Amino acid sequence: MVFHPDDLDFDLFEAKYAALDIETTGVSFRNDRICEIAIVTWRVGEKTEEFSSLVNPGLSISEMSYSVHGITNSMVTHSPTFREIADKVYEMLKDSVIIGHNVLSVDLSFLNKELREAGKKPLYNFFIDTYLMSKKIVPGLKRRSLKCLAQALDIKVDTLHRALPDAQLVMKIWRKILDRFRHEGITRLKDMREMGLLDRKVKKKAKDIMELARIHGLVRIVYLSPFSGRTMRNIEPLSVRGNKLDAYCHLREDFRTFELNRIIDYRIP
């Protein structure tokens, strides 16, 4: 079972970890889809397990995204849809601590959106972001890119910006960090928290809403919309990105992004 973030005595060397990386058709949570996903799982003392797949998103890949990952529309035409691989993805991630580099930027929002579209429950796993940890792990690090962090830890870097090589590199980085933790006597979550390695600067409101979602699924919010004024909505929160909450909105029957400062109340429906 995945440890809860309040379980400060959890042993870091007992967890199953899953490095996650996705590539998308664009950066719009509401309109874009996953076009490639990779997962690398590992537990101390065990071999890694890898899964990667191109994904047919059912829409065109933007030129901007193509310039980053190089995935073309013709490459995904005959690939499985996310629904077809959803069982495998869910099974690999459900009991894992998810690791990613800048995982809060789009990865968790897009992942949970796709899982919901495939009829699965969103994943509210505990996660570790190597991007947020990077400057404390490597003091003086000038750039926090995945490549720069890996090189600073003396890890060989090959191909980047495709899902599997990036997920493999994230796992190598995390294993290197864990080795360092072992030698320094850092064995529990509370040690990482005391070192400031889990600081995500997530607002209390966001933490509360995500915790309600983890326990109850639905959350009722009162939202002060700049377009439709004060509305009451039942939502399924999926992820937090800075001051934004990505969710499925039952009032609009669609995916929406909510500004946290416009949520004036929240509770169990």
Residue pairs with C-beta under 8 A, 6 or more apart in sequence:
1 95
2 15
2 95
2 96
2 97
2 125
2 126
3 10
3 15
3 97
3 126
3 189
4 126
5 126
5 189
5 198
7 189
8 188
8 189
8 190
8 193
9 188
9 189
9 190
10 188
10 189
11 187
11 188
12 178
12 181
12 186
12 187
12 188
12 189
12 191
12 192
13 44
13 178
13 182
13 187
14 44
15 43
15 96
15 97
16 41
16 42
16 43
16 95
16 96
16 97
17 41
17 42
17 43
17 96
17 97
17 98
17 99
17 128
17 171
17 174
18 39
18 40
18 41
18 92
18 93
18 96
18 97
18 98
18 99
19 39
19 40
19 41
19 42
19 99
19 100
19 167
19 168
19 170
19 171
19 174
20 37
20 38
20 39
20 93
20 98
20 99
20 100
20 103
20 107
20 111
20 167
20 170
21 37
21 38
21 100
21 101
21 107
21 163
21 164
21 166
21 167
21 170
22 34
22 36
22 37
22 38
22 106
22 107
22 110
22 111
22 163
23 34
23 35
23 36
23 37
23 65
23 68
23 69
23 71
23 161
23 162
23 163
24 32
24 33
24 34
24 35
24 65
24 106
24 110
25 32
25 33
25 34
25 35
25 57
25 59
25 60
25 61
25 62
25 65
26 32
26 61
26 62
26 64
26 65
27 64
27 65
27 106
29 106
29 109
29 110
29 113
29 246
29 255
29 257
30 254
30 255
30 256
30 257
32 57
32 59
32 62
32 65
32 110
33 55
33 57
33 58
33 59
33 82
33 110
33 114
34 55
34 57
34 82
34 110
34 111
34 114
35 54
35 55
35 56
35 57
35 61
35 65
35 69
35 71
35 76
36 52
36 53
36 54
36 55
36 69
36 71
36 76
36 162
36 163
37 52
37 53
37 55
37 82
37 85
37 89
37 111
37 163
38 50
38 51
38 52
38 53
38 162
38 163
38 164
38 166
38 167
38 168
39 50
39 51
39 52
39 89
39 92
39 93
39 167
40 48
40 49
40 50
40 164
40 167
40 168
40 170
40 171
41 48
41 49
41 50
41 92
41 96
42 48
42 49
42 171
42 175
44 178
48 171
49 92
50 164
50 167
50 168
51 88
51 89
51 92
52 163
52 164
52 167
53 79
53 80
53 85
54 71
54 75
54 76
54 79
55 76
55 79
55 80
55 81
55 82
55 85
56 76
56 77
56 78
56 79
56 80
56 81
57 76
57 82
58 81
60 73
61 71
61 72
61 73
61 76
65 71
66 72
68 161
69 161
69 162
69 163
70 161
70 162
71 162
82 89
82 114
82 117
82 118
83 117
83 118
83 119
86 114
86 115
86 118
86 119
86 120
89 111
89 115
90 115
90 120
90 123
93 123
93 125
94 123
94 125
96 125
97 125
97 126
97 127
97 128
98 108
98 123
98 125
98 126
98 127
98 128
99 127
99 128
99 129
99 130
99 170
99 171
99 174
100 107
100 108
100 127
100 129
100 130
100 170
101 129
101 130
101 131
101 146
101 149
101 166
101 170
101 173
102 129
102 131
103 127
103 129
103 131
104 129
104 200
104 239
104 240
104 241
104 242
105 241
106 241
108 123
108 127
108 238
108 239
109 238
109 239
109 241
109 246
111 123
112 122
112 123
112 238
112 239
112 246
113 238
113 246
113 248
113 255
115 121
115 122
115 123
116 122
116 236
116 238
116 248
121 217
122 213
122 236
122 237
122 238
124 210
124 213
124 214
128 174
128 198
129 200
130 137
130 146
130 149
130 170
130 173
130 174
130 177
131 144
131 146
131 149
132 197
132 199
132 200
133 177
133 197
134 141
134 144
134 149
135 141
135 144
136 195
136 196
136 197
137 149
137 153
137 177
137 180
137 197
138 149
138 152
138 153
141 148
141 149
141 152
142 148
146 160
146 166
146 169
146 170
146 173
147 157
147 160
149 173
150 156
150 157
150 169
150 172
150 173
151 157
153 173
153 176
153 177
155 169
155 172
155 173
155 176
157 169
158 165
159 165
160 166
160 169
180 186
181 187
181 191
181 192
185 191
186 192
186 195
189 198
192 198
202 240
203 243
203 260
205 260
205 263
205 266
206 240
206 245
206 260
208 266
209 219
209 221
209 237
209 245
209 263
209 266
210 237
210 240
212 219
212 237
212 266
212 267
212 268
213 219
213 236
213 237
216 268
216 269
217 236
218 234
218 235
218 236
218 250
218 268
218 269
219 234
219 235
219 236
219 237
219 266
219 267
219 268
219 269
220 232
220 233
220 234
220 235
220 266
220 267
220 268
220 269
221 232
221 233
221 235
221 258
221 263
221 265
221 266
222 230
222 231
222 232
222 263
222 264
222 265
222 266
223 230
223 231
223 232
223 233
223 258
223 262
223 263
223 264
224 230
224 262
224 263
224 264
225 231
225 262
226 262
230 264
231 251
232 251
233 249
233 250
233 251
233 252
234 249
234 250
234 251
234 269
235 247
235 248
235 249
235 250
235 256
235 258
236 247
236 248
236 250
237 245
237 246
237 247
238 246
238 247
238 248
238 255
239 245
239 246
240 246
240 260
243 259
243 260
243 261
244 257
244 258
244 259
244 260
245 257
245 258
245 259
245 260
245 263
246 255
246 256
246 257
247 255
247 256
247 257
247 258
248 254
248 255
248 256
249 255
249 256
